[in-house]
Amino acid sequence: MSSESRYDCIVVGAGLSGLIAARNLHRQGRSVMVLEARDRVGGRMRGKFLASGQWIDLGGQWVGPTQTRFLALLDEYRLSRFTSPVSGQKVLLYNGARYEFDGLFQGYAEGEIPGVCPEDWQDAQDAWRRFEALSAALPEGYPRANDLNRQLDGMTFAQWIAENTQTEFGKWYFHYMSRAVGVGCVEAGQISFLHALWGHRVASQAEHPEAELIRGGAGQIPGKIAAELAPFIRVGEAVTGVRHSDQGVEVLTGSETYSARFVVIAMPPHLAGRIFYDPPLPPLRAQLTQRVPMGTCAKVLISYDRPFWRDKGLAGIGLGNCRWIELCADSSDPETGVGVIATFVYGDAYHEWMTLPEADRRTAVLGDLAMYFGDEALTPVSYDVENWTADPWTGGGYTAFMPPGVWTTFGEAHTAPVGPIHWAGTEYSDRWPGFFDGAIRTGERAAAEILTRLAAG
Ligand SMILES: Cc1cc2nc3c(=O)[nH]c(=O)nc-3n(C[C@H](O)[C@H](O)[C@H](O)COP(=O)(O)OP(=O)(O)OC[C@H]3O[C@@H](n4cnc5c(N)ncnc54)[C@H](O)[C@@H]3O)c2cc1C
């Protein structure tokens, strides 16, 4: 069936980037229609209220001080923030031993950690300084194809780690960083070293950590944006094809054909590559989307009637080379009094974890938490898993990454529109890619590009 209207723009995907693109076009008086495959808006932003009244974020949740576009959005909707709980001793579990320490260790230098011998710590810090210097030397913007970048792009992060660290701890430190706090959820053997450096350059959590949470959760935000667009959003409409020409686009779903002057495909590159384009996309773009996979993760939120770890002087922040849980953090809202730990099973451990029966997966996660915080961790009030990797409309998390060779061979096609087709999604941002802030920036950019073209007639 063919929709009778012809829109100025169709936006495919109602994640944060798509909603922002549609909202900005709508606010300028342009006609839009948003088509979303899932039965809800928000994509990788998803909230839930527990029976205790506590909210949890099954997707993204933290915000940092230089994520200015996201902070502006929070101000616009008058959403307040609070400091993610950090006071108390943090726990490091390393090779079966348990250490408590002060200060922050988000994979970055903040003084020595008891239990880690000075030579190990020095090794990690020396390598860290070399990593930072290489990252800082990258110019602003997207990585370009030049001789130095080709060299950096020709190796994996793991190769650089092998050549630049001597100790077992130094090696784990960087592999942990790749999985937990760099681009995130990717094994260092899979990611281009250039991409790891660039990710740190344009989204440095070392300098600007994501240290705040949003009261009520980040998951409430998509609904607020969608309220403004309500008649112009259709959920449960997976787009399967886009026919395009200089005159405009026809966007095909299982049941309808929508027509518009322009289309914004607002989703990670590998999902954009699943849509059938007629005529086909230029080879460089078509091959790019075959080469940009998602990281691997499930997010797990565990709640307790209160943050019991604080009775022991613990911050509820743990990290270490445990089998399943390498990083976990207190995500409790002080206003509710409920204790919440947020954690992830990611990288290769995720695939091993998924071979276990579901009940054993839970036992595995709680067992690791008990090593960090004590046996009280074994008896939570609630246990929620969002398996982003198994979800066909995301396919992994937190975000996508570039394997070796992709930036310097296919990078040119990364953001360039193809006729009336524009791209949005956090992966396309050159500031905070992979984060809320990056998603907003690409939604704003796509809307601005289309407004300019519409104004030109
Ligand atoms: C576990 C996890 C933790 C995270 N933590 C943080 C954090 O603490 N802070 C932070 O800033 N960021 C975090 N992020 C990242 C953040 O959530 C994302 O960067 C952001 O939400 C991405 O928005 P997007 O619009 O680019 O993509 P998405 O949210 O992925 O939206 C894409 C949309 O397109 C839809 N879609 C796909 N294919 C089709 C199709 N064929 N037809 C129609 N619709 C389609 C999808 O259903 C989806 O709704 C986290 C992400 C995850 C998964």
PDBQT file of the ligand as one rigid body, heavy atoms in Angstrom, charges set to zero:
ROOT
HETATM    1  C1  LIG A 501      24.676  -1.131  27.301  1.00  0.00    +0.000 C 
HETATM    2  C2  LIG A 501      24.906   0.262  26.804  1.00  0.00    +0.000 A 
HETATM    3  C3  LIG A 501      25.395   1.228  27.662  1.00  0.00    +0.000 A 
HETATM    4  C4  LIG A 501      25.627   2.520  27.205  1.00  0.00    +0.000 A 
HETATM    5  N1  LIG A 501      26.048   3.488  28.090  1.00  0.00    +0.000 NA
HETATM    6  C5  LIG A 501      26.122   4.787  27.699  1.00  0.00    +0.000 A 
HETATM    7  C6  LIG A 501      26.338   5.815  28.651  1.00  0.00    +0.000 A 
HETATM    8  O1  LIG A 501      26.426   5.548  29.856  1.00  0.00    +0.000 OA
HETATM    9  N2  LIG A 501      26.446   7.104  28.182  1.00  0.00    +0.000 N 
HETATM   10  C7  LIG A 501      26.312   7.421  26.841  1.00  0.00    +0.000 A 
HETATM   11  O2  LIG A 501      26.422   8.608  26.484  1.00  0.00    +0.000 OA
HETATM   12  N3  LIG A 501      26.036   6.453  25.941  1.00  0.00    +0.000 NA
HETATM   13  C8  LIG A 501      25.919   5.164  26.337  1.00  0.00    +0.000 A 
HETATM   14  N4  LIG A 501      25.590   4.177  25.425  1.00  0.00    +0.000 N 
HETATM   15  C9  LIG A 501      25.469   4.539  23.996  1.00  0.00    +0.000 C 
HETATM   16  C10 LIG A 501      24.136   5.247  23.681  1.00  0.00    +0.000 C 
HETATM   17  O3  LIG A 501      23.070   4.507  24.221  1.00  0.00    +0.000 OA
HETATM   18  C11 LIG A 501      24.020   5.344  22.158  1.00  0.00    +0.000 C 
HETATM   19  O4  LIG A 501      25.153   6.045  21.641  1.00  0.00    +0.000 OA
HETATM   20  C12 LIG A 501      22.782   6.076  21.615  1.00  0.00    +0.000 C 
HETATM   21  O5  LIG A 501      21.621   5.762  22.337  1.00  0.00    +0.000 OA
HETATM   22  C13 LIG A 501      22.635   5.698  20.136  1.00  0.00    +0.000 C 
HETATM   23  O6  LIG A 501      21.535   6.365  19.524  1.00  0.00    +0.000 OA
HETATM   24  P1  LIG A 501      21.365   6.207  17.955  1.00  0.00    +0.000 P 
HETATM   25  O7  LIG A 501      20.170   6.956  17.549  1.00  0.00    +0.000 OA
HETATM   26  O8  LIG A 501      22.652   6.562  17.289  1.00  0.00    +0.000 OA
HETATM   27  O9  LIG A 501      21.187   4.632  17.677  1.00  0.00    +0.000 OA
HETATM   28  P2  LIG A 501      20.084   3.590  18.230  1.00  0.00    +0.000 P 
HETATM   29  O10 LIG A 501      19.705   3.947  19.603  1.00  0.00    +0.000 OA
HETATM   30  O11 LIG A 501      20.675   2.244  18.005  1.00  0.00    +0.000 OA
HETATM   31  O12 LIG A 501      18.826   3.821  17.291  1.00  0.00    +0.000 OA
HETATM   32  C14 LIG A 501      18.669   3.194  16.043  1.00  0.00    +0.000 C 
HETATM   33  C15 LIG A 501      17.190   2.870  15.856  1.00  0.00    +0.000 C 
HETATM   34  O13 LIG A 501      16.984   2.380  14.538  1.00  0.00    +0.000 OA
HETATM   35  C16 LIG A 501      16.019   1.331  14.616  1.00  0.00    +0.000 C 
HETATM   36  N5  LIG A 501      16.163   0.519  13.401  1.00  0.00    +0.000 N 
HETATM   37  C17 LIG A 501      17.198  -0.280  13.058  1.00  0.00    +0.000 A 
HETATM   38  N6  LIG A 501      16.975  -0.826  11.850  1.00  0.00    +0.000 NA
HETATM   39  C18 LIG A 501      15.771  -0.359  11.425  1.00  0.00    +0.000 A 
HETATM   40  C19 LIG A 501      15.003  -0.555  10.228  1.00  0.00    +0.000 A 
HETATM   41  N7  LIG A 501      15.404  -1.342   9.212  1.00  0.00    +0.000 N 
HETATM   42  N8  LIG A 501      13.794   0.087  10.119  1.00  0.00    +0.000 NA
HETATM   43  C20 LIG A 501      13.364   0.911  11.116  1.00  0.00    +0.000 A 
HETATM   44  N9  LIG A 501      14.060   1.115  12.257  1.00  0.00    +0.000 NA
HETATM   45  C21 LIG A 501      15.255   0.500  12.401  1.00  0.00    +0.000 A 
HETATM   46  C22 LIG A 501      16.374   0.611  15.896  1.00  0.00    +0.000 C 
HETATM   47  O14 LIG A 501      15.307  -0.180  16.368  1.00  0.00    +0.000 OA
HETATM   48  C23 LIG A 501      16.696   1.787  16.817  1.00  0.00    +0.000 C 
HETATM   49  O15 LIG A 501      15.557   2.240  17.503  1.00  0.00    +0.000 OA
HETATM   50  C24 LIG A 501      25.359   2.865  25.848  1.00  0.00    +0.000 A 
HETATM   51  C25 LIG A 501      24.846   1.889  24.981  1.00  0.00    +0.000 A 
HETATM   52  C26 LIG A 501      24.627   0.599  25.439  1.00  0.00    +0.000 A 
HETATM   53  C27 LIG A 501      24.064  -0.443  24.497  1.00  0.00    +0.000 C 
ENDROOT
TORSDOF 0
